[in-house]
Amino acid sequence: MAENCKIVVVGAGILGLTAALTLQEHIKQPVLIIASEFPGDESINYASPWAGAHYRPIPALTAADIRAQKLMTVTNAVLRTQASTHPEAGIRFMEGREYFEDPPGSYVGLQGGYGDTDGFRVLHKSELPSGVQWGCTYQAWSLNSPVYCAFLMRRFIHRGGKTLRMRLVSLQEVPHIAPKSEVVVNCSGVGFGDPECFPTKGQTCLVKNACDRTITQQNKDGSWTFIIPRPLEGGTVIGGTKNPGDWSSGANEDVRRTLLERAAVMYPSIVVDGGFEVIRDIVGRRPTRRGGLRLCTEMMEVKTEEGKGKRTLQLVHAYGAGGSGYELSWGVAKEVANLVAKGQQSPLKASL
Ligand SMILES: Cc1cc2nc3c(=O)[nH]c(=O)nc-3n(C[C@H](O)[C@H](O)[C@H](O)COP(=O)(O)OP(=O)(O)OC[C@H]3O[C@@H](n4cnc5c(N)ncnc54)[C@H](O)[C@@H]3O)c2cc1C
């Protein structure tokens, strides 16, 4: 059980699950996941089940975006394989469309590798909806986030992974729960008291109306309209809002109406019998961090029983993925495994 696990992952969202699976495969040590929420649970603070989730390339012009693009490339390759070998995972590759009412120069100029996206083509004016100045098409993927997380969880358990449902107040608790732990991977979404983290509230609406592609539009006022099909008959996500620092938790009916109206204008074929068949509103908090994802390693000193001595563990942070946790996931997991492997090469010392 937990007592024998040398590697502990805190968090069972998309980053925790992919990190835990990758560590199982590459480090070949028993892995324990500790989390307060697991696949199947619903909480506004547990971001993973609320995601669309789809792939949307961006022009990579800053160091952070170039790094993100590399991580996304790793994810795309893993999902491509999983989509063909595991249809039950709920991943589908499909056309992605992008529309801009007021296009930034970086997109139109195809800067930062944007035009290199698989299947990329700039759309002809005749292919654009009314009010849209510029658009393109590319190869995207979409996945059914609750189904995909359950798929990953099942794989982790089948490969001998252990789980513990518990809300930690501090990462210092870990070695007391798992006394043989040498590595702690912090995939807690918002970290433990990190002042740079904040929520970005997102409201979307899940409908029965079908769509065969993902479509994202940036409107003149800076708002977003998107349509993301959920594979395996999971409906279609119509979105969505992105409100940094908004701690409110309810779904707003006016927001829902606006989202559906805008989607109907953007892609009229989605409308059936004059409207939408709503399944449910979705409200989640994207775990956002000023400066972006925290992906690094440090050493953590912990007191052993009753302060008799000290022990040093490797602590790897992987949190603060904002609105891109799925896109970054397998790339981040690979980096986590590299950091852990490096840490294991320089043996961890226990000092008494
Ligand atoms: C509406 C919406 C649409 C989105 N669309 C997309 C998209 O299209 N593409 C995309 O890539 N991303 C999308 N995202 C973002 C994506 O959902 C997040 O980036 C991702 O889910 C973050 O995963 P995570 O594992 O870091 O965090 P989470 O999923 O929040 O998981 C955190 C885990 O840590 C555990 N935990 C936290 N604190 C503690 C503690 N103290 N003790 C024990 N356990 C703890 C939680 O229980 C949970 O298991 C969207 C998000 C929203 C809300």
The ligand as a Gaussian input file, in Angstrom:
#p B3LYP/6-31G(d) Opt

LIG

0 1
 C      -14.390000      25.620000     -19.139000
 C      -12.984000      25.105000     -19.330000
 C      -12.539000      24.752000     -20.608000
 C      -11.225000      24.274000     -20.793000
 N      -10.821000      23.894000     -22.050000
 C       -9.564000      23.403000     -22.231000
 C       -9.114000      22.977000     -23.515000
 O       -9.848000      23.028000     -24.495000
 N       -7.845000      22.501000     -23.635000
 C       -7.009000      22.401000     -22.558000
 O       -5.870000      21.959000     -22.736000
 N       -7.412000      22.792000     -21.327000
 C       -8.655000      23.309000     -21.140000
 N       -9.050000      23.733000     -19.902000
 C       -8.046000      23.814000     -18.823000
 C       -7.828000      22.474000     -18.144000
 O       -9.045000      21.965000     -17.676000
 C       -6.848000      22.669000     -16.985000
 O       -5.663000      23.304000     -17.426000
 C       -6.464000      21.316000     -16.389000
 O       -7.614000      20.580000     -16.055000
 C       -5.600000      21.490000     -15.141000
 O       -5.295000      20.193000     -14.674000
 P       -4.543000      19.966000     -13.313000
 O       -4.317000      18.521000     -13.208000
 O       -3.375000      20.883000     -13.220000
 O       -5.559000      20.498000     -12.185000
 P       -6.962000      19.920000     -11.679000
 O       -7.701000      19.210000     -12.746000
 O       -7.672000      21.068000     -11.023000
 O       -6.569000      18.837000     -10.596000
 C       -5.984000      19.205000      -9.371000
 C       -5.869000      17.951000      -8.514000
 O       -5.167000      18.261000      -7.310000
 C       -5.925000      17.856000      -6.187000
 N       -5.628000      18.762000      -5.075000
 C       -5.549000      20.112000      -5.097000
 N       -5.230000      20.577000      -3.870000
 C       -5.117000      19.480000      -3.073000
 C       -4.807000      19.297000      -1.685000
 N       -4.558000      20.324000      -0.886000
 N       -4.785000      18.034000      -1.180000
 C       -5.035000      16.967000      -1.992000
 N       -5.339000      17.090000      -3.303000
 C       -5.371000      18.331000      -3.832000
 C       -7.371000      17.935000      -6.644000
 O       -8.210000      17.131000      -5.827000
 C       -7.221000      17.383000      -8.067000
 O       -7.179000      15.976000      -8.028000
 C      -10.352000      24.179000     -19.680000
 C      -10.818000      24.485000     -18.402000
 C      -12.117000      24.955000     -18.213000
 C      -12.587000      25.271000     -16.810000

